Structures are given as C-alpha cells and as structure tokens.
Amino acid sequence: MSHKLPNMLENTIAKIRELVDANSVVGEPISTPDGVTIIPISRISVGLGGGGSDFTTKSQGTRENPFGGGVAAGVKVSPVAFLVVKEGNVRVVPMAVPASTTADRVVEMIPDTLDKIADFIDNRLDKKAEETE
C-alpha cells in the first residue's frame, strides 16, 4: 500500500518552491536615471498543513484501502525595507507600518505640522524684515 499523503506534501512544497525563491526576498534592482539603485527587501511567511486517513473497505477482495486527505498552503510576501545605493553608499530605508489608530495618525502628523509652522513663522519674519528695511 502506498501512502499518498507524503506525496501530496512533497508536491505542495515543490510548488511553493517554484513560487518563492531568493528573488522574492531580495528583489530585482531598480535603477533610476540619476544613478540611484533601489533594491526591495521582503519577508516571506509560509504556512503548510495536511492530513489524511486510510479507510477500511467492506469487501475483502480489494488490497488497497481508500484514501481521503488534503494539503493546504499559504504564502505571504510583505515588503520590509529598501536598500538604496547611491555613489557607493548603501542606506537601508525601512518600510513604515501604517498607523492603525487615530492617536498614531496624529503623532505621525506632528513633525510635518511643526515644519509647516516653522516655515510660516520664517516667512512672516522675512516679510517683517523686508518691511523695516
């Protein structure tokens, strides 16, 4: 009697290997016209499960028992960071996790808001300086 579950698992793992290779983790380099090369870096998560059972037959003439089983797999590719290569220097730019709550969004807006306020004050001071001259 041949066991079909190991064959099913091996076939599923082979298909996953076809889908996910080293190029899925470290992506193809992207070159820009100004000489910057960007290389995407990803995280791969794989889940695999399977199960099966041999059933007994009521007739004694058959040698093989019927088999019932299945295999399932899932693959998730998530971007993690980018390697930015410019003039021989390499920098890692991590992907930011999107804000999930209102408080997180407000905290993310603070630096941009402070920059806008500083620019506004600088512009006002520059205008006053021009008016006094």
C-alpha atoms as one frame of an Amber mdcrd trajectory, in Angstrom:
protein
   0.000   0.000   0.000   1.463   3.380  -0.964   0.909   6.338   1.297  -0.421
   9.279  -0.700  -0.119  11.976   1.978   3.706  12.266   1.827   3.469  12.571
  -1.971   0.834  15.285  -1.617   3.044  17.196   0.851   6.116  16.848  -1.391
   4.177  18.116  -4.421   2.817  21.091  -2.459   6.282  22.014  -1.138   7.682
  21.767  -4.679   5.006  24.186  -5.923   5.801  26.616  -3.091   9.495  26.475
  -4.050   8.524  27.390  -7.612   6.567  30.408  -6.364   9.009  31.639  -3.713
  12.702  31.911  -4.472  15.602  34.098  -3.374  14.368  36.845  -5.728  11.208
  37.067  -3.634  13.241  38.053  -0.562  15.771  40.300  -2.281  14.018  41.770
  -5.301  15.374  42.806  -8.642  17.411  46.048  -8.513  15.692  49.137  -9.908
  17.986  51.754 -11.447  16.936  55.390 -11.751  18.248  57.846 -14.378  20.192
  59.806 -11.729  22.332  56.757 -10.813  20.462  55.544  -7.728  19.800  51.822
  -7.404  16.890  50.636  -5.247  16.671  47.013  -4.104  13.434  45.855  -2.418
  13.709  43.522   0.599  10.716  41.384   1.633   9.719  38.953   4.351   8.170
  35.652   3.340   5.801  33.713   5.605   4.719  30.207   4.667   2.050  28.076
   6.287   1.556  24.443   5.381  -0.799  21.770   6.683  -2.100  18.439   5.625
  -3.846  15.341   6.815  -5.407  12.172   5.637  -6.688   8.776   6.517  -6.918
   5.314   5.025 -10.422   3.875   5.264 -11.317   0.217   5.525 -13.354  -1.391
   2.804 -16.294  -3.695   3.355 -15.275  -6.053   0.554 -12.354  -8.326   1.309
 -11.287  -8.710  -2.304  -9.504  -5.342  -2.552  -5.969  -4.993  -1.266  -5.835
  -1.203  -1.055  -7.859   0.867   1.364  -9.479   4.043   0.040  -7.588   7.191
   0.992  -9.028  10.593   1.881  -6.854  13.582   2.551  -5.787  17.042   1.640
  -2.975  19.555   1.801  -3.209  23.340   2.050  -0.548  26.027   1.908  -0.373
  29.772   2.083   2.420  32.182   1.196   2.599  35.825   2.233   5.204  38.244
   0.863   5.474  41.522   2.822   7.774  44.418   1.897  10.160  45.193   4.765
  12.730  47.691   3.502  14.632  49.067   0.544  18.387  49.179   0.020  19.272
  52.474  -1.624  22.665  52.536  -3.344  23.944  55.971  -4.369  27.527  56.880
  -5.250  28.914  53.794  -3.489  26.948  54.401  -0.274  24.255  51.958   0.841
  21.378  53.006   3.039  18.543  50.866   4.433  15.137  52.553   4.273  12.652
  50.573   6.376   9.000  50.407   5.401   6.831  52.233   7.910   3.938  50.332
   9.416   0.722  52.234   8.640  -0.933  53.979  11.556  -3.774  51.917  12.917
  -5.369  54.321  15.397  -6.277  57.988  15.376  -3.662  58.718  18.052  -0.972
  57.111  15.872  -2.034  59.238  12.891  -1.895  62.419  14.990   1.593  61.526
  16.235   2.713  60.908  12.631   1.389  64.349  11.610   3.276  66.277  14.334
   6.663  66.586  12.520   5.031  67.759   9.281   2.817  70.204  11.162   5.806
  71.603  13.081   7.702  72.067   9.805   4.758  73.981   8.329   4.502  76.196
  11.420   8.261  76.890  11.340   8.082  77.785   7.633   5.116  80.072   8.290
   6.965  81.879  11.111  10.121  82.179   8.992   8.113  83.674   6.117   6.449
  86.176   8.487   9.805  87.166   9.963  11.288  87.570   6.485   8.370  89.812
   5.432   8.746  91.966   8.552  12.474  92.278   7.935  11.815  93.422   4.341
   9.227  95.969   5.517  11.597  97.533   8.066  14.416  97.946   5.550
